[in-house]
Amino acid sequence: MAILITHIGELTTQDAGHAVLRDAAMVLEGERISWIGPASAAPAADTAYDAGGRAGLPGWVDSHTHLVFAGDRTAEFEARMAGESYAAGGIAVTVEATRAAGDYDLTRLLLARVAEAASGGTTYIETKTGYGLDVAHEARSARIAAGVVDEVTFLGAHLVPRGWDADAYTDLVCGPMLDAVRPFVRWADVFCETGAFTADQSRRVLAACAAAGLGLRVHGNQLGPGHGVALAVEFGAASVDHVNHLSDGDVDALAGTWHAGPGRPGTVATCLPACDLSTRQPFPPARRLLDAGVQIALASNCNPGTSYTSSMGFCVATSVLQMGLTVHEAVRAATYGGALALRRHVGDDADGRRAVGSLAVGHRADLQLLNAPSAAHLAYRPGMPLVHAVWKAGTRVR
Ligand code: NIG
Protein backbone atom coordinates (compact mmCIF):
# COMPACT_ATOMS: atom_id res chain seq x y z
CA MET A 1 0.00 0.00 0.00
CA ALA A 2 1.35 3.41 -1.04
CA ILE A 3 0.77 6.51 1.12
CA LEU A 4 1.24 9.96 -0.40
CA ILE A 5 2.16 12.67 2.09
CA THR A 6 1.73 15.94 0.30
CA HIS A 7 1.98 19.71 0.84
CA ILE A 8 4.95 19.47 3.17
CA GLY A 9 5.83 23.16 3.44
CA GLU A 10 9.55 22.58 4.10
CA LEU A 11 11.06 19.11 3.80
CA THR A 12 14.54 18.69 5.29
CA THR A 13 15.86 15.55 3.64
CA GLN A 14 19.47 15.31 4.94
CA ASP A 15 20.27 13.26 1.85
CA ALA A 16 23.56 13.68 -0.02
CA GLY A 17 22.97 17.35 -0.87
CA HIS A 18 21.38 18.05 2.56
CA ALA A 19 18.53 19.43 0.47
CA VAL A 20 15.59 21.37 1.83
CA LEU A 21 12.58 21.14 -0.52
CA ARG A 22 9.62 23.54 -0.52
CA ASP A 23 6.02 22.38 -1.02
CA ALA A 24 7.21 18.81 -1.26
CA ALA A 25 5.62 15.39 -1.22
CA MET A 26 6.75 11.85 -0.40
CA VAL A 27 5.38 8.42 -1.15
CA LEU A 28 5.85 5.70 1.48
CA GLU A 29 5.49 2.14 0.25
CA GLY A 30 5.75 -0.60 2.84
CA GLU A 31 8.68 0.33 5.05
CA ARG A 32 10.49 2.36 2.39
CA ILE A 33 10.35 5.73 0.69
CA SER A 34 9.48 5.19 -2.97
CA TRP A 35 9.26 8.79 -4.22
CA ILE A 36 10.21 12.33 -3.10
CA GLY A 37 9.72 15.54 -5.07
CA PRO A 38 7.57 18.62 -5.59
CA ALA A 39 3.95 18.27 -4.51
CA SER A 40 2.88 19.42 -7.97
CA ALA A 41 4.51 16.33 -9.53
CA ALA A 42 3.44 13.73 -6.97
CA PRO A 43 2.22 10.38 -8.31
CA ALA A 44 -1.12 8.84 -7.33
CA ALA A 45 -1.16 6.55 -4.28
CA ASP A 46 -3.61 4.37 -2.38
CA THR A 47 -4.18 7.01 0.28
CA ALA A 48 -3.13 10.61 0.72
CA TYR A 49 -2.30 12.68 3.78
CA ASP A 50 -2.27 16.47 3.45
CA ALA A 51 0.48 17.94 5.62
CA GLY A 52 -1.09 21.38 5.26
CA GLY A 53 2.20 23.23 4.79
CA ARG A 54 3.80 21.76 7.91
CA ALA A 55 7.55 21.13 8.08
CA GLY A 56 8.79 17.57 7.60
CA LEU A 57 12.10 16.03 8.55
CA PRO A 58 13.56 12.57 9.19
CA GLY A 59 12.52 10.96 12.46
CA TRP A 60 15.15 11.49 15.15
CA VAL A 61 17.91 8.88 15.45
CA ASP A 62 18.74 8.68 19.15
CA SER A 63 22.12 6.96 19.19
CA HIS A 64 22.82 7.04 22.94
CA THR A 65 20.37 6.01 25.68
CA HIS A 66 20.38 3.84 28.82
CA LEU A 67 16.73 2.76 28.98
CA VAL A 68 16.87 -0.65 30.65
CA PHE A 69 16.50 0.28 34.28
CA ALA A 70 14.21 0.33 37.27
CA GLY A 71 14.17 2.64 40.27
CA ASP A 72 14.27 6.34 40.87
CA ARG A 73 17.04 8.88 41.46
CA THR A 74 15.05 12.05 41.97
CA ALA A 75 16.76 12.66 45.32
CA GLU A 76 20.19 12.52 43.68
CA PHE A 77 19.01 15.02 41.06
CA GLU A 78 17.66 17.37 43.70
CA ALA A 79 20.89 17.15 45.69
CA ARG A 80 22.82 17.99 42.52
CA MET A 81 20.65 20.99 41.84
CA ALA A 82 21.36 22.07 45.41
CA GLY A 83 25.09 22.04 44.70
CA GLU A 84 26.40 18.45 44.87
CA SER A 85 28.45 17.36 41.91
CA TYR A 86 27.63 14.31 39.77
CA ALA A 87 29.40 11.18 40.90
CA ALA A 88 29.14 8.09 38.73
CA GLY A 89 28.54 6.16 41.98
CA GLY A 90 24.81 6.84 41.59
CA ILE A 91 24.83 4.14 38.92
CA ALA A 92 25.01 1.58 41.76
CA VAL A 93 21.62 2.74 43.05
CA THR A 94 20.05 1.95 39.69
CA VAL A 95 21.90 -1.37 39.49
CA GLU A 96 20.32 -2.48 42.76
CA ALA A 97 16.80 -1.51 41.65
CA THR A 98 17.27 -3.04 38.19
CA ARG A 99 18.49 -6.36 39.55
CA ALA A 100 15.49 -6.47 41.89
CA ALA A 101 12.95 -5.90 39.08
CA GLY A 102 11.32 -8.86 37.36
CA ASP A 103 11.58 -9.38 33.59
CA TYR A 104 7.98 -8.28 33.07
CA ASP A 105 8.45 -4.99 34.90
CA LEU A 106 11.77 -4.24 33.25
CA THR A 107 10.27 -4.87 29.81
CA ARG A 108 7.20 -2.77 30.60
CA LEU A 109 9.36 0.13 31.77
CA LEU A 110 11.50 -0.10 28.65
CA LEU A 111 8.48 -0.22 26.34
CA ALA A 112 6.99 2.84 28.03
CA ARG A 113 10.23 4.79 27.59
CA VAL A 114 10.55 3.84 23.94
CA ALA A 115 6.91 4.85 23.35
CA GLU A 116 7.60 8.19 25.01
CA ALA A 117 10.61 8.73 22.73
CA ALA A 118 8.53 7.81 19.65
CA SER A 119 5.86 10.33 20.59
CA GLY A 120 8.62 12.97 20.53
CA GLY A 121 9.59 12.03 16.97
CA THR A 122 12.28 9.41 17.59
CA THR A 123 12.04 6.63 15.02
CA TYR A 124 15.37 4.83 15.53
CA ILE A 125 16.84 4.22 18.95
CA GLU A 126 19.88 2.63 20.52
CA THR A 127 20.06 1.55 24.13
CA LYS A 128 22.71 0.10 26.40
CA THR A 129 22.99 -2.45 29.13
CA GLY A 130 25.00 -1.27 32.12
CA TYR A 131 22.63 -1.49 35.06
CA GLY A 132 23.03 -5.25 35.53
CA LEU A 133 26.79 -5.49 36.09
CA ASP A 134 26.89 -9.24 36.63
CA VAL A 135 26.76 -11.93 33.99
CA ALA A 136 23.12 -12.91 34.44
CA HIS A 137 21.72 -9.40 34.75
CA GLU A 138 23.75 -7.95 31.88
CA ALA A 139 22.59 -10.82 29.66
CA ARG A 140 19.00 -10.28 30.76
CA SER A 141 19.18 -6.53 30.01
CA ALA A 142 20.66 -7.25 26.59
CA ARG A 143 18.00 -9.85 25.79
CA ILE A 144 15.13 -7.60 26.86
CA ALA A 145 16.55 -4.63 24.96
CA ALA A 146 17.04 -6.69 21.80
CA GLY A 147 13.32 -7.39 21.73
CA VAL A 148 12.38 -3.72 21.90
CA VAL A 149 14.93 -1.28 20.44
CA ASP A 150 16.76 -1.00 17.12
CA GLU A 151 20.36 -1.28 18.37
CA VAL A 152 21.76 -2.72 21.58
CA THR A 153 25.10 -1.85 23.15
CA PHE A 154 26.90 -3.90 25.80
CA LEU A 155 28.02 -1.61 28.63
CA GLY A 156 29.14 -4.09 31.26
CA ALA A 157 32.04 -1.66 31.77
CA HIS A 158 29.80 1.07 33.17
CA LEU A 159 30.95 0.99 36.80
CA VAL A 160 32.97 -1.42 38.92
CA PRO A 161 30.28 -2.95 41.15
CA ARG A 162 30.60 -2.84 44.91
CA GLY A 163 32.87 -5.51 46.33
CA TRP A 164 34.84 -6.07 43.13
CA ASP A 165 38.47 -5.42 42.35
CA ALA A 166 38.51 -3.29 39.17
CA ASP A 167 40.90 -5.56 37.25
CA ALA A 168 39.06 -8.73 38.24
CA TYR A 169 35.78 -7.14 37.16
CA THR A 170 37.35 -6.09 33.85
CA ASP A 171 38.30 -9.76 33.31
CA LEU A 172 34.69 -10.74 33.92
CA VAL A 173 33.46 -8.15 31.40
CA CYS A 174 35.96 -9.32 28.78
CA GLY A 175 35.21 -13.01 29.30
CA PRO A 176 32.02 -14.61 30.62
CA MET A 177 29.91 -11.45 30.49
CA LEU A 178 30.83 -10.70 26.89
CA ASP A 179 30.06 -14.31 25.92
CA ALA A 180 26.65 -14.11 27.60
CA VAL A 181 25.53 -10.87 25.97
CA ARG A 182 27.09 -11.50 22.56
CA PRO A 183 23.96 -12.99 20.90
CA PHE A 184 21.91 -9.88 21.67
CA VAL A 185 24.20 -6.94 20.94
CA ARG A 186 25.83 -5.23 17.96
CA TRP A 187 27.92 -2.73 19.93
CA ALA A 188 30.15 -2.47 22.99
CA ASP A 189 30.91 0.61 25.03
CA VAL A 190 33.11 1.50 28.01
CA PHE A 191 32.89 4.37 30.50
CA CYS A 192 36.49 5.59 30.41
CA GLU A 193 36.60 8.16 33.19
CA THR A 194 38.11 8.77 36.60
CA GLY A 195 35.89 6.81 39.01
CA ALA A 196 34.87 4.32 36.31
CA PHE A 197 37.44 2.52 34.08
CA THR A 198 41.06 3.50 33.56
CA ALA A 199 42.63 3.78 30.13
CA ASP A 200 44.24 0.34 30.50
CA GLN A 201 41.04 -1.34 31.64
CA SER A 202 39.10 0.43 28.87
CA ARG A 203 41.63 -0.72 26.29
CA ARG A 204 41.20 -4.33 27.45
CA VAL A 205 37.42 -4.09 27.15
CA LEU A 206 37.58 -2.54 23.68
CA ALA A 207 40.08 -5.11 22.44
CA ALA A 208 38.04 -8.06 23.73
CA CYS A 209 34.78 -6.71 22.32
CA ALA A 210 36.35 -5.94 18.94
CA ALA A 211 37.75 -9.46 18.84
CA ALA A 212 34.23 -10.75 19.48
CA GLY A 213 33.07 -8.87 16.38
CA LEU A 214 31.27 -5.99 18.10
CA GLY A 215 31.33 -2.42 16.84
CA LEU A 216 32.78 0.00 19.38
CA ARG A 217 31.63 3.15 21.14
CA VAL A 218 33.24 4.97 24.08
CA HIS A 219 31.93 7.19 26.89
CA GLY A 220 34.79 9.67 26.99
CA ASN A 221 35.95 13.02 28.34
CA GLN A 222 32.66 13.62 30.17
CA LEU A 223 33.68 14.79 33.63
CA GLY A 224 37.21 15.94 32.87
CA PRO A 225 40.04 15.58 30.38
CA GLY A 226 40.90 11.93 29.80
CA HIS A 227 41.82 9.11 27.46
CA GLY A 228 38.39 8.31 26.01
CA VAL A 229 38.77 10.17 22.74
CA ALA A 230 42.30 8.87 22.12
CA LEU A 231 41.14 5.30 22.75
CA ALA A 232 38.10 5.70 20.51
CA VAL A 233 40.35 6.90 17.71
CA GLU A 234 42.94 4.17 18.36
CA PHE A 235 40.26 1.47 18.08
CA GLY A 236 38.36 3.05 15.18
CA ALA A 237 35.22 3.37 17.31
CA ALA A 238 32.09 4.50 15.50
CA SER A 239 31.44 7.12 18.15
CA VAL A 240 32.86 8.77 21.24
CA ASP A 241 30.15 10.19 23.42
CA HIS A 242 29.98 13.15 25.84
CA VAL A 243 33.23 14.87 24.64
CA ASN A 244 32.84 17.76 27.06
CA HIS A 245 36.51 18.21 27.93
CA LEU A 246 38.61 18.09 24.76
CA SER A 247 42.22 19.12 24.23
CA ASP A 248 43.39 20.47 20.87
CA GLY A 249 44.98 17.05 20.36
CA ASP A 250 41.64 15.32 20.89
CA VAL A 251 39.95 17.52 18.28
CA ASP A 252 42.80 16.96 15.83
CA ALA A 253 42.72 13.20 16.42
CA LEU A 254 38.97 13.06 15.77
CA ALA A 255 39.33 15.23 12.68
CA GLY A 256 42.06 12.90 11.41
CA THR A 257 39.59 10.01 11.36
CA TRP A 258 37.48 11.88 8.79
CA HIS A 259 40.21 12.22 6.21
CA ALA A 260 40.09 8.62 4.97
CA GLY A 261 37.67 9.57 2.20
CA PRO A 262 34.06 8.88 1.29
CA GLY A 263 32.69 5.53 2.33
CA ARG A 264 35.13 5.33 5.28
CA PRO A 265 33.34 7.10 8.12
CA GLY A 266 35.46 8.19 11.06
CA THR A 267 34.66 8.49 14.75
CA VAL A 268 31.53 10.56 15.36
CA ALA A 269 31.59 12.95 18.33
CA THR A 270 28.24 12.48 20.03
CA CYS A 271 27.07 15.46 22.07
CA LEU A 272 24.56 14.98 24.89
CA PRO A 273 23.36 18.46 25.83
CA ALA A 274 20.48 17.39 28.09
CA CYS A 275 23.00 15.52 30.23
CA ASP A 276 25.29 18.55 30.35
CA LEU A 277 22.46 20.71 31.67
CA SER A 278 21.54 18.14 34.31
CA THR A 279 25.12 17.64 35.48
CA ARG A 280 26.13 21.27 35.01
CA GLN A 281 29.04 20.30 32.82
CA PRO A 282 30.38 22.62 30.13
CA PHE A 283 28.84 21.87 26.74
CA PRO A 284 31.07 20.09 24.23
CA PRO A 285 32.89 22.32 21.73
CA ALA A 286 30.54 21.34 18.92
CA ARG A 287 31.31 24.39 16.79
CA ARG A 288 35.04 23.68 17.01
CA LEU A 289 34.49 20.03 16.12
CA LEU A 290 32.39 20.86 13.08
CA ASP A 291 34.83 23.50 11.92
CA ALA A 292 37.65 20.93 12.22
CA GLY A 293 35.71 18.55 9.95
CA VAL A 294 34.42 16.15 12.63
CA GLN A 295 30.94 14.74 12.14
CA ILE A 296 28.82 15.17 15.23
CA ALA A 297 25.66 13.52 16.52
CA LEU A 298 23.15 14.74 19.06
CA ALA A 299 21.54 12.17 21.35
CA SER A 300 19.36 12.27 24.45
CA ASN A 301 21.43 10.01 26.76
CA CYS A 302 18.11 9.23 28.44
CA ASN A 303 19.02 7.61 31.78
CA PRO A 304 17.92 7.93 35.40
CA GLY A 305 21.11 9.62 36.63
CA THR A 306 22.24 12.36 34.32
CA SER A 307 19.57 12.93 31.69
CA TYR A 308 16.05 11.72 32.34
CA THR A 309 14.62 12.90 29.05
CA SER A 310 14.31 11.31 25.63
CA SER A 311 13.29 14.59 23.98
CA MET A 312 15.48 15.03 20.92
CA GLY A 313 13.62 18.28 20.21
CA PHE A 314 14.92 19.59 23.53
CA CYS A 315 18.46 18.51 22.59
CA VAL A 316 18.18 20.25 19.22
CA ALA A 317 16.89 23.46 20.82
CA THR A 318 19.62 23.40 23.48
CA SER A 319 22.39 22.84 20.98
CA VAL A 320 21.20 25.78 18.91
CA LEU A 321 20.61 28.12 21.84
CA GLN A 322 23.66 27.13 23.89
CA MET A 323 26.24 25.38 21.71
CA GLY A 324 26.39 27.66 18.68
CA LEU A 325 24.91 25.28 16.12
CA THR A 326 22.60 26.47 13.38
CA VAL A 327 19.19 24.81 13.28
CA HIS A 328 20.19 22.95 10.15
CA GLU A 329 23.39 21.62 11.79
CA ALA A 330 21.49 20.56 14.89
CA VAL A 331 18.76 18.77 12.96
CA ARG A 332 21.40 17.07 10.85
CA ALA A 333 23.28 15.92 13.98
CA ALA A 334 20.06 14.52 15.50
CA THR A 335 19.14 12.58 12.36
CA TYR A 336 21.95 11.82 9.90
CA GLY A 337 24.62 12.25 12.60
CA GLY A 338 22.96 9.66 14.83
CA ALA A 339 22.64 7.30 11.87
CA LEU A 340 26.33 7.77 11.11
CA ALA A 341 27.22 7.05 14.74
CA LEU A 342 25.29 3.78 14.42
CA ARG A 343 26.57 3.09 10.90
CA ARG A 344 22.99 3.05 9.61
CA HIS A 345 23.39 6.10 7.36
CA VAL A 346 23.54 3.64 4.46
CA GLY A 347 21.58 0.44 3.99
CA ASP A 348 23.14 -2.88 4.82
CA ASP A 349 22.58 -5.77 2.43
CA ALA A 350 24.00 -8.22 4.97
CA ASP A 351 21.17 -7.71 7.46
CA GLY A 352 18.62 -6.20 5.07
CA ARG A 353 18.40 -2.95 7.05
CA ARG A 354 17.57 0.26 5.21
CA ALA A 355 19.34 3.57 5.71
CA VAL A 356 17.84 5.82 8.40
CA GLY A 357 18.42 9.45 9.37
CA SER A 358 17.83 10.89 5.90
CA LEU A 359 14.97 10.96 3.43
CA ALA A 360 15.72 9.50 0.00
CA VAL A 361 14.23 6.85 -2.25
CA GLY A 362 14.96 3.40 -0.81
CA HIS A 363 15.64 4.67 2.70
CA ARG A 364 13.46 3.63 5.61
CA ALA A 365 10.26 5.68 5.71
CA ASP A 366 10.89 7.45 9.03
CA LEU A 367 9.29 10.88 8.90
CA GLN A 368 8.02 13.45 11.37
CA LEU A 369 5.79 16.42 10.65
CA LEU A 370 5.94 19.44 12.92
CA ASN A 371 3.12 21.70 13.93
CA ALA A 372 5.18 24.51 12.45
CA PRO A 373 6.11 25.79 8.99
CA SER A 374 9.86 25.22 9.40
CA ALA A 375 12.38 23.24 11.43
CA ALA A 376 13.67 26.55 12.82
CA HIS A 377 10.67 26.52 15.16
CA LEU A 378 12.31 23.67 17.09
CA ALA A 379 14.72 26.23 18.56
CA TYR A 380 12.61 29.34 18.04
CA ARG A 381 9.82 27.84 20.20
CA PRO A 382 11.82 25.67 22.62
CA GLY A 383 9.86 23.34 24.84
CA MET A 384 6.68 23.52 22.76
CA PRO A 385 4.99 20.24 21.73
CA LEU A 386 5.72 20.62 18.03
CA VAL A 387 5.55 17.00 16.86
CA HIS A 388 2.36 16.61 14.82
CA ALA A 389 2.67 13.18 13.17
CA VAL A 390 5.30 10.44 12.99
CA TRP A 391 5.80 7.53 10.58
CA LYS A 392 8.25 4.80 11.52
CA ALA A 393 9.20 2.33 8.79
CA GLY A 394 6.14 3.49 6.86
CA THR A 395 3.68 3.02 9.72
CA ARG A 396 2.06 5.97 11.45
CA VAL A 397 3.00 5.76 15.12
CA ARG A 398 1.67 9.14 16.17
O1 NIG B 1 26.02 8.62 30.05
N1 NIG B 1 28.37 8.40 31.99
C1 NIG B 1 27.95 7.31 32.27
N2 NIG B 1 26.71 6.86 32.16
C2 NIG B 1 25.54 7.69 32.12
C3 NIG B 1 25.07 8.01 33.48
C4 NIG B 1 24.47 6.86 34.12
C5 NIG B 1 23.91 7.11 35.49
O2 NIG B 1 24.31 8.00 36.24
O3 NIG B 1 23.02 6.32 35.82
C6 NIG B 1 25.78 8.87 31.23
O4 NIG B 1 25.72 10.03 31.66
Residues whose N, C-alpha, C, O or C-beta is under 5 A from the ligand:
A	BS01	NIG	G90 I91 F191 H219 N301 N303 P304 G305 T306
